[in-house]
Amino acid sequence: MSTVEKFLAEIRAHAKKLAPAPARLMEICGTHTVSVARGGIRDILPENVSLLSGPGCPVCVTPDSVIDAAISLAENPSVVIATFGDMMKVPGTEKSLEKARAEGADVRMVYSAPDALDIARRNPERKIVFIAVGFETTQPGNALTIERARAEGLKNFFVIPAGKLIPPAMKALLEDKESRLDGFLCPGHVSVIIGANAYRPLARAYGKPCVVAGFEPEEIIEGIAMLLKMLAEKKPGVAIQYRKVVDDEGNAKARRILDRVYRAGDSEWRGLGVIPESGYLLRNEYADFDAFAHFGIEPRASRPRKGCRCGEVLQGKIAPFACPLFGKGCTPEHPIGPCMVSSEGTCGAYYRYNRKQV
Amino acid sequence: MCLAVPAKVIEISGNRGVVSIRGNDIKADFTMLDDVKLGDFVLIHAGFAIKKYDPEEAREILKIWDEVREKT
């Protein structure tokens, strides 16, 4: 029996023990979303086990209010917007950054925060605004870049503080009665920074198991087997499948960098609304890097998008197929919601790999 | 977006240097790690090394890289 077959047999045995009760598991990582869809993992799970894709794509959870604010900044001729590529196509209330660029705005794609800082160094007469989206994996690098801008005395580098923390979103999902989640497949590289211990308070308080898994299909399958075992034995805890790079403690040095630059504050997530302590906001010492404060912009509250059910998809309440726009009007070529835009979005992943189920 | 890949450290200068990802050399920042040495394997995310692999894992990565090289 191959290793994968062994884990699948375990999954079936644990699921049988749990049946007829359902086991609703959720992953919260865009890379998991893609790997699960591409690997056809949902198709091989027992009937009472479902694997949902949660709010694990930083681009998808960025609310319209932030996108609209970035677009209004882009229209300022002194501003260069620097952003990760996936953000370009996300439609705001009226347009996307890509459309703003076509209309003459200076919007540039970067691969990392230091790339954005380089643009600032080379263009002292322009104001560079980096859209600092990203979870715990990405934010230490963003924070270090802000510290470097300060150390170099650069006065033309700003950020839109749009970073988010995963555990508060998990808590919000557990509090939501409609989501009815039984366990989490935790994000692998977020956990490199925060460590598996970060999930222990959640597992304890809500009695829900958490397993940090890697990204290969067999690693995900093993992670699901570990979650179901804890559910079947009624011993919810925290475990690590992805031992290659994840331990209990995480990267304390990276977290100290985060603490120097950011404080946790309330933050709006698409579909989930405002979640307490879930956003990386700049500390007062770094307030002068805040693009909203510098340009005097107050992001307006996001309005619901007509017809698009991205918010419910992000909470695992519906599968993408249940959205009336999915594949009809909303496709990767002509996306209406961010879950279809991003290469890691749930709708995009379902569209590319799982469409036969429609 | 949290994609991260293993890479071998081939140049160090202060907190920064160069890593090789299966033969592709890219600039990397080691500020988040302690005691990075030449030949170490690290996990790279958006230009920053966020984790050092232990030697056993590093050997495993090299083996996979060699297998890929043989197949391509």
Interface residues (C-beta under 8 A of the other chain):
Chain A: C29 G30 T31 C57 P58 V59 F84 D86 Y111 S112 A113 P114 D115 V133 G134 F135 T137 T138 P140 G141 L144 P187 G188 H189 V190 V192 I193 K244 V245 N251 K253 A254 I257 E344
Chain B: M1 C2 L3 A4 D29 T31 M32 L33 D34 L43 H45 A46 G47 F48 I50 K51 Y53 E57
